[in-house]
Amino acid sequence: MMKQPLFAGVARYDVTPPLGYLLQGHTARNKPSERVHDPLYLKVLTLRKGKRRIALVTSDLIDFSPEFVEEVRGEVRARTRLKPADVLLTASHTHTGPVMAQGPFSDRAPLPDYMSVLKRTIAGGIGEAIRREQPVTVRHGTGRTNIGIVNRRKKTRSGVQMMPNPEGPIDEELAVVSFVDSAQKPLAVLLNYTCHPTTLASTLYQVSADYPGVAQRELEKFYPGATALFINGCCGDVRPAIVDGDRFKGGGFDDIERMGKLLAAAAVQCVETAHSVDVNSVGGRLQRFAFPLDRTLSATNKANIAKITRRYARGSELGAKWAAFWEQARDEGRQIPTSVTGDLHGLKIGPLAVLGLPGEVMVEIGLKIKKRTEKVIVAGYSNGCIGYIPTRQGLVEGGYEASSFLYQAWPAPYAPAMERKLVEAAVKLVG
């Protein structure tokens, strides 16, 4: 009996926002965008084996809100009949793209018309990729490279600060999956690396896909006709090593060119030395995971609210807004959540898997998942983003990642056991 071939389809769209639109990623940027340095793209890859089909959507955007993802899933289901478990949305997390969500204490909101078009673009893009499907074979390769990255959490006398820490953990692994057509040319190349796209200085008001955009552009130049798709990893505490002494400084467009070209060069080497993969099936699994909050330090009483603001906010305006929010919630008798729900999402491509995690995950968590699994691409900023997901050690040490629950208006930091439960659930989902 002849084996059923694997089919793949690709589609791509320019999703650059209009000028005069606020950029998301640095609160220091308080003016609208002034020009477009390089375009932002949304790319779709569909895969079909027999009657099963999955879709992967990558984008040069900062992230997606859970509410937006639910709307997209409804649109996709109506147009293609694909279930939520079969469609994974990811974002590169560029900090020079449009506002994609409004935080509870922010006055920056997405442009409704842009979000409406983006939703239809994703659904329509999946449909177009399906119509373009053709037989492919799969090759998988990995390597290691440092394009100029560093851990950004450094212990000081005043606590953990956002400073270069060359001794801190990073993830230098680079993974590629190429989908080769009948002419033995790459139809699509999936690229996975782990670093915050925060290269460009916050004083720049230009739209850019940062270094992932350069890497994709260069890969597509090297493989004419191919579509390069970038997936970021668990880069919650890893960023470009653009420093001035013991401090970070803002970079420029020459920096994203350098980093992106280094990444593309390493990716080409991985593609050229990749091994064939026998894909006997494709499929998706979606799990709603409850990220537990620390019940011993929750906004259930005034004492805890005061303790949290002293420990994590240190008299900041954000801390005052957070305290007022939860004091009002208590006065109104609203229920205080004990967990935050997010999606764990696995797409299986034969023996390969793409694991989607719903936030800015600290790098140590990604490293632990990789250590316990084989041939898994770990994707941060997937589906609906719930903010930073710190390690147990990060919660104990404090710092920006540990205190970021204030921005999300969660009633407490995560429970110390959260990291262990998340790693166990993720390994089980793709294992």
PyMOL commands that set and color helices and strands:
alter all, ss='L'
color gray80, all
select helices_A, chain A and resi 66-80+84-86+112-131+210-222+253-272+295-297+302-313+317-331+363-371+392-397+400-403+405-408+418-430
alter helices_A, ss='H'
color red, helices_A
select strands_A, chain A and resi 6-14+23-24+35-36+41-49+52-59+87-89+97-98+134-144+149-156+159-165+173-180+186-193+206-207+227-232+238-240+243-244+247-248+275-277+282-292+339-349+352-356+360-361+376-379+388-389
alter strands_A, ss='S'
color yellow, strands_A
deselect
rebuild
show_as cartoon
